[in-house]
Structure formats: structure tokens, C-alpha cells
Amino acid sequence: MPRSALPQNYQIHDPIWTEGFEDLSSWTKGGDAEGIAEADTENFKEGSQSLVMRPVTDWPGVTFTKTVDLDLSSLASFTYWIYTPEATYGSLEIDFSPDANVARKMSIAESLHTSGFEPRGKWIRKIFSKSDFTVVGNTRWDDHIIRVFIRLVGGSVPRPQPNIDGFRADARFIPKCVVMFDDTHDTDYTVAFPYMSARNIPGTCYLNSDNVGAPGRCTLSQIQTMYDAGWAICGHTASHTTIAGLPLDEQEYYISTTQDYLEQHGLTRCKDYFTYPNNSADDVSFQACANRGIVCARAGGNALTGLPVDNKYYLPSYAVQHNTTVSTVIAWINKAIATGHSIFLFFHSIVENPPTYQCDPAVFRGVIDYLYNMRPLIKCVTIDEWYNGLTNPRYRSLPMR
Ligand SMILES: [Zn+2]
């Protein structure tokens, strides 16, 4: 097969249906009479406009519906973009129905107040698998879909006013997982490195260079050993200073501290990959990353990393910490597999009776065991393999590993 024919961007096939809200003439507004469902040409994610909805009642809220002609029987994933300016009550329901009156439906309904809609004031991508939908009435995905129906329930005052954009049904991608370790804890080397190496799962470490060699932290020679084995050693600022909110030149300075450290110690392969201290970034941070030549930067958000990549300086991730169970992480991994998106898991130290943010060894082993068992369905890679694989699937962090 010629190299150019390899799948790019991890995409297996295009979406089977999209709705960009570029033309609302075939949509019909219902629900409360004064509510709004209209185009917003100021704030949009794709194309030149989005849909903004503003109810004036709690129930029925605002509805917006359109006649379609869809076969979703093979649906694996459904994604959309949403922008919620503030944390308000109310919920968003999206239905696919075989009935003109939407009596029977495949439905997702979520409260806008939940953490799944953080951060506020930024566009976020919501990713659903088929099993996230509730089937209402005697219907099934094999039934022909003739209506798409959106209902924004108004909640309490102030009413929600989200922008919605870019519905995509079933864009398919190759699932990937990156296992990450923040803050240079010595358990990266003493616990994670041997356990993962035995299972051929590589790790990605985000280093605070001021911590190297400190009690409970990795030594330089331990870091070197992991690097030589193909692990990604990346930057997290020397001092773990939160950069969001700082002026541009200061943000650039803090980003540069670990770039310089990694360069000076010959750990150059991933010196331009970065994670924000406390997962905290603002628009200035994105400019600082660009100015410093950062390849991609991770944040938090407890979400899958959807494809195609939207903002390479704001890649979401899941924290695996003191109160996280193995079954919770398995559900996240299963969703990445089911929807074909990427999942970034990050750990801090791995210790018995873990304090806040740290992870129990049994949970760590349970997560790695599951990834190992699921290796035919989801491949674990380093962050540089993940990023370079978007355009060059044959990239390997170390050749012939
Ligand atoms: Zn950190």
C-alpha cells in the first residue's frame, strides 16, 4: 500500500451525517413562544455561524426540529460543540426519532450545570457513544430516522443560553491512549516504569526540573533510563508555577524553563511537549506556547480528546487520583474505544492510602492491566507518537522498539 494511502489523522471514515447550522431555513422553532433559537454569526465554532438557544420558561423551554432522512443503524459516535457562557441550570436534549412527532426516540439529555460542560466561556466538544443514548418507546437504531429534535429546558433564572455547533454522526477514528505522569514523582520510575514496560506500554512524563533529585522525586539518571527506553520526557515548568493569568512574556519564560533543562541534559526528543501546571491555561497561554514552539499542550477537563484536533494547545485529559476507581477509568477507556477517539490519562504519585490527587497502586495496576488486555482495540503510545501519528502513522518515538 502506498504510504499516502495510510489513514491520516486516525480517521477511518467521514461522518455519515453532519449539521453545521449554517442554514436554519429547514428548522422549526417550538416550545415557549418567546424563546429564541437562531443563528449567531458572532460566536461560532465551525463555518460562519452557530445555533444559539435562549428559553424564557423552564418547561417546555425552546425546541428546534428538522426533518431528515437518516440511517443511523451503524452509529458508533455522535459529537457536537457547545459553548456555555456561565453555569446555569437547564438541560439540553438531542433526539433522533423515526416519528414526525418525536414520540419514539434515541435521546441524550444532560444538565448544563454538570461538570461535563466545563470550562465555561470556551467551546467544548461533547462525545457520545451509542450506549449513551436512552431509547424511548418501542424503537431501535435500525429504524429510519426522520426527525432531529433539540430541546433546551430553561431551568431557573438566569436561563441558559448556550451556542451549539458542528453535529457529527459517526466520524470514525483509530482509538489511542496516552498514559501520563505529572510532577516528577519517583513512583514514575519505581512503580509505573517497570509495570508498564513489562506490558510494552510506554509512558509520558511531565517534568518539573526544580524537583529532579529532590526527596520523593525522580533522579536525573532515572529520567534518563525512562527516556532511553522510549518514554516521552516533557515539560511542566521548572517550578510548577500556574501560568494562566500571567503576561505573555512571563508565560513564555515559565514554558521555556523545562525546554532549556531538557535541552541541556540531552533529553531533547519531547522537550517541546508541555502540560500546564494545575491544568490551567488561558488564551495568552496558547500564544505563549506558539511563540515557544510548543508542539502540543495538555490541560484537564475530564474529557476524551476528540478528533480532528481542535486546539493543539488545549488537549483534554482525565485525572486518575485518590478517589478514582478502576471501573470508572474502564468506562472512560471503553468510551474511547466505542467512539474511536483518543484518551489521555494522567497520574501523580502511586502510593498506598493515596493523599489527594495521588493514586492507589491497585488502581494503577488495574488501569494498566485493562489497557494491556484491550491492546487489540486501543493502542497506547507516547504523546509524541500520538501527535506525530496524526500525520505520520509510522512515526515511532524510538525506531525498532
Ligand atoms: Zn503538575
Boltz pocket constraint, residues with backbone or C-beta under 6 A from the ligand:
constraints:
  - pocket:
      binder: B
      contacts: [[A, 182], [A, 183], [A, 236], [A, 240], [A, 276], [A, 277], [A, 278]]
      max_distance: 6.0
